[in-house]
Amino acid sequence: MLVNLYSDTQTRPSEAMRAAIASAEVGDEQRGEDPTTIELERRVASLLGQEAAVFLPSGTMCNEIAIRAHVRPGGDEVFLGRRAHPIEDEAGGPAMLSGAVLTVLDGDRGTFTGAALDAAVSAHPAHNRYAPRPRLVCVEQTANLSGGTVWPQERVEGVLEVARAHELRTHLDGARLLNAVAASGVAAREWAAAFDSAWIDFSKGLGAPIGACLAGSDDFVAEAWRWKQMLGGALRQSGIVAAAALYALDHNVERLGDDHARARRLAEGLAGLPGIELDPSLVETNIVVFGVADADDFCRRLEAEGVRMGALDARTVRAVTHLDVDDAGIDRALEAVARLRHQAAATGARTR
């Protein structure tokens, strides 16, 4: 059986979650008559310290709708960390849908400071007709492609303080926010309430097959609904999938710490193998990023051994733990990588 560490998006609904889906009470979401979806939106708004929320099919749609609701088409500037999801994985959506200029801020492992934001905004004063208009700053918690980094709370607060000083809008990409909660002990509301918009995903570590919720003020969510309508419309009897998200909130949040423990064990085992570049102390949540000589070849050979990981670039591999990978799966993954690395080391020794 495949040990699938490609992403926490690979999770499959449990039998209990499937039962919740099958018994969901449903109605027409468009008319505000789906009670399961209404309950999910209420729960998420409360969880994130916001007034309202809207259920959407994906986190990518949450980001794209939020950016479009916040910016004005025609050159507004959006500030993000390097390798943030809207830059790397949303097919140029902010440019196409929002006409936004994306400015990358460098910092420590996918995060950036208020000082970095201040310098970038000051370089493009709002009344300079030659420059894009600073408008929105986005924080991705956790920083996925940088290894699941948890933003320090004081760093987030520093960014929000600078954003307020420059009258910028703020958006929290919370695809793995609850992983940050599990790792830091800081409640989701404390991370999210001060942002103009925030969202959480249900189809990653929480194990649902689909869905995310975008939250903000009543006015913001009304505008987000308008863009939801424009980009595809209501989901009709959406309680079928909202029920899975509610089940995930009730049963799969507290267990995220198990994924983190397995990620640390995986990292510690990998770090001791030849040809692996990895500092296990940097693994904070459920994402392990490490270096090898040829990432594509490594992943191809590893999958032939029954373990799937993903190449981020020519020399970088990502492995993500989740509820479908247990302790035995971690053992099998480490054994498979060890076989490959020792074979490679032996081959290298023979050819020198």
C-alpha positions as CSV (number, residue, x, y, z in Angstrom):
1,M,0.0,0.0,0.0
2,L,1.3,3.4,-1.0
3,V,2.6,5.7,1.8
4,N,1.4,9.0,0.4
5,L,3.4,11.9,1.8
6,Y,2.9,14.1,-1.4
7,S,0.6,16.5,0.5
8,D,-2.0,16.6,3.2
9,T,-4.5,17.2,0.4
10,Q,-4.3,13.5,-0.2
11,T,-6.4,12.6,2.8
12,R,-9.6,10.6,2.2
13,P,-12.8,10.9,4.3
14,S,-13.1,8.4,7.1
15,E,-16.2,6.1,7.4
16,A,-17.5,8.4,10.2
17,M,-17.1,11.4,8.0
18,R,-18.8,9.7,5.1
19,A,-21.7,8.9,7.5
20,A,-21.9,12.6,8.4
21,I,-22.0,13.4,4.7
22,A,-24.8,10.9,4.1
23,S,-27.0,12.2,6.9
24,A,-26.5,15.9,6.3
25,E,-29.5,18.2,6.4
26,V,-29.5,20.2,3.2
27,G,-31.2,23.0,1.4
28,D,-30.6,25.6,-1.3
29,E,-27.4,27.5,-0.3
30,Q,-28.3,30.3,-2.8
31,R,-31.4,31.1,-0.9
32,G,-29.7,30.8,2.5
33,E,-31.7,27.6,3.2
34,D,-28.9,25.1,3.7
35,P,-28.8,24.6,7.5
36,T,-25.5,22.6,7.6
37,T,-23.7,25.3,5.5
38,I,-25.1,28.0,7.7
39,E,-23.9,26.3,10.8
40,L,-20.4,25.8,9.3
41,E,-20.1,29.5,8.3
42,R,-21.2,30.5,11.8
43,R,-18.7,28.2,13.4
44,V,-15.8,29.5,11.3
45,A,-16.7,33.2,11.7
46,S,-16.7,32.6,15.5
47,L,-13.5,30.6,15.4
48,L,-11.6,33.3,13.5
49,G,-13.1,36.3,15.4
50,Q,-14.9,37.6,12.3
51,E,-18.5,38.7,11.7
52,A,-19.4,36.3,8.9
53,A,-18.1,33.7,6.6
54,V,-18.8,32.1,3.2
55,F,-18.3,28.5,2.2
56,L,-16.2,28.0,-0.9
57,P,-14.9,24.9,-2.8
58,S,-11.2,25.6,-2.3
59,G,-8.6,27.7,-0.5
60,T,-7.4,29.0,-3.8
61,M,-10.8,30.5,-4.4
62,C,-10.7,32.0,-0.9
63,N,-7.4,33.8,-1.8
64,E,-8.6,34.9,-5.2
65,I,-12.0,36.2,-4.0
66,A,-10.4,38.0,-1.1
67,I,-7.7,39.7,-3.2
68,R,-10.4,40.7,-5.7
69,A,-12.6,42.1,-3.0
70,H,-9.8,44.1,-1.4
71,V,-8.1,45.6,-4.4
72,R,-9.1,48.0,-7.1
73,P,-8.4,46.8,-10.7
74,G,-5.7,48.6,-12.5
75,G,-2.4,48.5,-10.6
76,D,-3.1,48.0,-6.9
77,E,-0.1,46.5,-5.1
78,V,-0.3,43.3,-3.0
79,F,2.6,42.4,-0.7
80,L,3.3,38.7,0.0
81,G,6.1,36.5,1.3
82,R,8.3,34.8,-1.1
83,R,6.8,31.5,-2.5
84,A,3.4,32.4,-1.1
85,H,0.5,30.4,-2.7
86,P,-1.0,33.2,-4.8
87,I,2.4,33.6,-6.5
88,E,3.4,29.9,-6.9
89,D,0.2,28.0,-7.3
90,E,-2.8,30.1,-8.5
91,A,-2.0,30.3,-12.2
92,G,-1.5,34.1,-12.2
93,G,-5.0,34.6,-10.8
94,P,-4.3,37.9,-9.0
95,A,-3.1,39.4,-12.2
96,M,-6.0,38.0,-14.3
97,L,-8.9,38.4,-11.9
98,S,-7.8,41.5,-10.0
99,G,-5.2,43.4,-12.1
100,A,-2.9,43.3,-9.1
101,V,0.8,43.9,-8.9
102,L,2.4,41.3,-6.6
103,T,5.4,42.4,-4.6
104,V,7.5,39.8,-2.9
105,L,8.9,40.5,0.6
106,D,11.9,38.4,1.7
107,G,12.5,37.3,5.2
108,D,13.0,34.3,7.4
109,R,11.6,31.0,6.0
110,G,8.6,32.4,4.2
111,T,7.8,35.2,6.8
112,F,8.7,38.9,6.7
113,T,8.8,41.7,9.2
114,G,6.8,44.9,9.6
115,A,10.0,46.8,8.8
116,A,10.3,45.0,5.4
117,L,6.7,45.8,4.6
118,D,7.2,49.5,5.7
119,A,10.3,49.8,3.4
120,A,8.4,48.2,0.4
121,V,5.3,50.4,0.9
122,S,7.5,53.6,1.3
123,A,9.2,52.8,-2.0
124,H,5.8,53.2,-3.8
125,P,4.0,56.2,-2.2
126,A,0.3,56.1,-2.8
127,H,0.2,59.4,-4.6
128,N,3.1,58.6,-7.0
129,R,1.4,58.2,-10.4
130,Y,4.3,56.2,-11.7
131,A,4.0,53.4,-9.2
132,P,1.4,50.8,-8.3
133,R,-0.8,51.8,-5.4
134,P,-0.1,49.9,-2.2
135,R,-3.3,48.2,-1.1
136,L,-3.1,44.8,0.5
137,V,-0.7,42.6,2.5
138,C,-1.1,38.8,2.8
139,V,0.2,36.6,5.5
140,E,0.4,32.8,4.8
141,Q,0.1,30.8,8.1
142,T,1.8,28.4,8.0
143,A,4.4,29.2,5.2
144,N,3.9,26.1,3.2
145,L,6.7,25.9,0.7
146,S,9.2,27.2,3.2
147,G,8.6,24.1,5.3
148,G,5.4,24.8,7.2
149,T,6.9,27.7,9.2
150,V,4.8,29.1,11.9
151,W,4.9,32.9,11.9
152,P,5.9,34.2,15.3
153,Q,2.9,36.1,16.8
154,E,4.9,39.3,17.4
155,R,6.0,39.3,13.7
156,V,2.4,39.1,12.6
157,E,1.5,41.9,15.0
158,G,4.3,44.0,13.6
159,V,3.1,43.5,10.0
160,L,-0.5,44.4,11.0
161,E,0.7,47.5,12.8
162,V,2.6,48.7,9.7
163,A,-0.3,47.9,7.5
164,R,-2.7,50.0,9.6
165,A,-0.2,52.9,9.6
166,H,-0.2,52.8,5.8
167,E,-4.0,52.1,5.6
168,L,-3.4,48.8,3.9
169,R,-6.0,46.0,3.9
170,T,-4.9,42.7,5.4
171,H,-5.6,39.1,4.4
172,L,-4.7,35.9,6.3
173,D,-4.2,32.8,4.1
174,G,-5.0,30.2,6.7
175,A,-4.7,27.0,4.6
176,R,-2.9,25.5,7.6
177,L,-3.8,28.0,10.3
178,L,-5.0,25.2,12.6
179,N,-1.6,23.5,12.3
180,A,-0.1,26.8,13.6
181,V,-2.6,26.7,16.4
182,A,-1.6,23.2,17.3
183,A,2.1,24.0,17.2
184,S,2.0,27.4,19.0
185,G,-0.9,27.0,21.4
186,V,-2.2,30.4,20.2
187,A,-5.9,30.3,19.4
188,A,-7.1,30.8,15.8
189,R,-9.0,33.9,16.9
190,E,-5.8,35.5,18.2
191,W,-4.2,34.9,14.8
192,A,-7.1,35.9,12.6
193,A,-9.3,38.5,14.3
194,A,-7.2,41.5,13.5
195,F,-7.1,40.8,9.7
196,D,-9.7,42.2,7.3
197,S,-10.2,38.7,5.9
198,A,-9.1,35.2,6.9
199,W,-9.9,31.6,5.9
200,I,-9.3,28.0,6.8
201,D,-9.1,24.9,4.7
202,F,-10.9,21.6,5.4
203,S,-9.3,19.5,2.7
204,K,-5.8,19.4,4.1
205,G,-4.9,18.1,7.6
206,L,-8.6,18.2,8.7
207,G,-9.3,15.4,6.3
208,A,-12.4,16.6,4.4
209,P,-12.7,15.9,0.7
210,I,-13.4,19.5,-0.3
211,G,-14.0,23.0,0.9
212,A,-12.8,26.1,2.8
213,C,-14.4,29.1,4.5
214,L,-13.5,32.7,4.0
215,A,-14.4,35.1,6.8
216,G,-14.5,38.8,7.4
217,S,-16.9,41.6,8.1
218,D,-20.5,41.4,7.0
219,D,-19.8,43.9,4.2
220,F,-16.7,42.0,3.1
221,V,-18.6,38.6,3.0
222,A,-21.4,40.2,1.0
223,E,-18.8,41.3,-1.5
224,A,-17.2,37.9,-1.5
225,W,-20.6,36.3,-2.2
226,R,-20.9,38.6,-5.2
227,W,-17.6,37.3,-6.5
228,K,-18.5,33.7,-5.7
229,Q,-21.6,34.2,-7.8
230,M,-19.6,35.7,-10.6
231,L,-17.0,32.9,-10.6
232,G,-19.5,30.0,-10.6
233,G,-22.4,30.6,-8.3
234,A,-23.8,28.8,-5.3
235,L,-23.2,25.2,-4.5
236,R,-26.9,24.5,-4.0
237,Q,-27.2,21.6,-1.5
238,S,-23.8,22.4,-0.2
239,G,-24.5,20.8,3.2
240,I,-23.4,17.5,1.7
241,V,-19.8,18.8,1.8
242,A,-20.2,21.3,4.6
243,A,-21.1,18.3,6.8
244,A,-17.6,16.9,6.2
245,A,-16.1,20.2,7.3
246,L,-18.1,20.3,10.5
247,Y,-17.1,16.7,11.2
248,A,-13.5,17.8,10.7
249,L,-13.8,20.7,13.1
250,D,-15.3,18.4,15.7
251,H,-12.9,15.4,15.4
252,N,-9.7,16.2,13.5
253,V,-8.3,19.4,15.0
254,E,-6.8,18.2,18.2
255,R,-5.1,15.3,16.4
256,L,-3.0,17.7,14.2
257,G,-0.3,17.4,16.9
258,D,0.1,13.7,15.9
259,D,1.0,14.8,12.4
260,H,3.6,17.2,13.7
261,A,5.2,14.5,15.9
262,R,5.4,12.2,12.9
263,A,6.9,14.9,10.7
264,R,9.6,15.5,13.3
265,R,10.3,11.8,13.5
266,L,10.5,11.6,9.7
267,A,12.9,14.6,9.6
268,E,15.1,13.1,12.3
269,G,15.3,9.8,10.4
270,L,16.0,11.5,7.1
271,A,18.7,13.8,8.4
272,G,20.8,10.8,9.4
273,L,20.9,9.4,5.9
274,P,23.6,10.0,3.2
275,G,22.9,12.6,0.6
276,I,20.0,14.3,2.5
277,E,20.3,18.0,3.4
278,L,18.0,18.7,6.3
279,D,17.9,20.4,9.7
280,P,15.2,18.6,11.8
281,S,15.1,21.5,14.2
282,L,13.4,23.6,11.5
283,V,10.4,21.2,11.3
284,E,7.6,22.9,13.3
285,T,4.4,21.4,11.8
286,N,3.5,18.7,9.4
287,I,5.8,19.7,6.4
288,V,9.3,18.4,5.9
289,V,11.4,20.0,3.2
290,F,14.9,18.6,2.4
291,G,17.6,18.8,-0.3
292,V,18.9,16.0,-2.5
293,A,21.1,16.0,-5.6
294,D,18.2,15.2,-8.1
295,A,14.7,15.7,-6.7
296,D,12.8,14.3,-9.6
297,D,14.9,11.2,-9.8
298,F,14.7,10.7,-6.0
299,C,10.9,11.0,-6.0
300,R,10.5,8.6,-9.0
301,R,12.7,6.0,-7.4
302,L,11.0,6.4,-4.0
303,E,7.6,5.9,-5.5
304,A,8.8,2.6,-7.0
305,E,9.5,1.6,-3.4
306,G,5.9,2.4,-2.4
307,V,6.4,6.0,-0.9
308,R,5.3,9.2,-2.6
309,M,6.8,12.6,-2.0
310,G,6.9,15.7,-4.2
311,A,9.7,17.6,-5.9
312,L,9.5,21.4,-5.3
313,D,12.4,22.1,-7.6
314,A,15.5,20.4,-9.0
315,R,17.0,19.8,-5.6
316,T,14.2,20.1,-3.1
317,V,11.7,17.5,-1.9
318,R,8.6,18.0,0.3
319,A,7.0,15.4,2.5
320,V,3.7,16.2,4.3
321,T,2.3,14.1,7.2
322,H,-1.5,13.8,7.6
323,L,-4.2,11.6,9.2
324,D,-3.8,8.9,6.5
325,V,-0.2,8.2,7.4
326,D,0.4,6.5,10.7
327,D,3.5,5.5,12.6
328,A,4.0,2.4,10.5
329,G,3.8,4.6,7.4
330,I,6.6,6.8,8.7
331,D,8.7,3.6,9.4
332,R,8.1,2.4,5.8
333,A,9.0,5.7,4.4
334,L,12.3,5.9,6.3
335,E,13.2,2.3,5.4
336,A,12.5,3.1,1.7
337,V,14.6,6.2,1.7
338,A,17.4,4.5,3.6
339,R,17.5,1.7,0.9
340,L,17.7,4.3,-1.9
341,R,20.4,6.4,-0.2
342,H,22.6,3.5,0.8
343,Q,22.3,2.0,-2.8
344,A,23.3,5.4,-4.2
345,A,26.2,5.7,-1.8
346,A,27.4,2.2,-2.7
347,T,27.1,2.9,-6.4
348,G,29.0,6.1,-6.0
349,A,31.8,4.3,-4.1
350,R,32.2,1.7,-6.8
351,T,32.4,4.3,-9.6
352,R,35.0,6.5,-8.0
